[in-house]
Amino acid sequence: MKKLKIPQNHSGISKTLRLPENIVKDIQILSDMKNISFNKTVTELLEFSLKNLDEEDEKVIEEKRKDFSMLY
C-alpha cells in the first residue's frame, strides 16, 4: 500500500493584485485558449516582461535584488 506524502509548501508567495477589468478578461481568454490556469498565464506574462526590460531598468532591479536578499 502506498503511503500518503504531504509535500512541503511550494515556493510561491500569495499577493493580491487589483487589475483593470479589460486586462483580466484578456488574460482569462488567453488562459482558456492555452488551457492553462489564470495564475500560470499571469506568471508567464510577468516572467516574459521581466526578461525583456529596458537595460537600465534591468540594472536597477539587479542592484535592488542584492539589497532585498540581504533583508531575508
N, C-alpha and C positions, 0 to 999 in steps of 0.2 A: 504494500500500500504506500502511495506517495505521501510525503509529509507536506503540510502547508507551510510555505515560507513567505513571510511578510517582508517585502523589500523595504529598505531604508528610504527615507524621504528623498525624492529626486531633488536635483539642484535648482529647480525653478523657484522663483520668488513671485508672490502674488502682488499685483499692483492694480489699482483701479484707474481706468482711463475714461475721460469724457471726450467722445469723438463726435464730430458732426454726423448727422443722420445720413447724409449722402455718401460719406466715406464708409460708414458701417454697411450700408446697402451694397455698395460696390465690392467690399471685402467679402460679404456673405455670398454674393453672386459668384465671385472668383473661387471661394471655398467650395461651393456647390459644383461648379464646373470641374474642379480638380479633384473632387471627392476627398477633401481633407478638412480638418477642423478649422473653425474660425481662428482659434488661438494659433494653430500651426501656420496659417496663412499670414497672420499679423507678424509672427516671429520671422518668417521667411522674408517678408517685405522689409522689416526693420533691419535684419542682417544684411540684405542687399543694399539698403540705403547707407548703412554704416561702412560697408566695404567700398562704397563709391562716393565718399565725401570729398569735398574740396581739400587739397593738400594741406592748407593752413589749418582748417578745422581738424583734420586728422592728427596733425602735430599737437594741437592743443589738447585733444582728447587723450592722446598717448601720455602727455605730461600729467594731466589730471588723474589718469588711471593709476599712475605710480603713487600719487598722493593719496588717492582713495584706498588703495590696497594697504597702505601703512596704517590706516584707521581701523581696519578689520582684521 
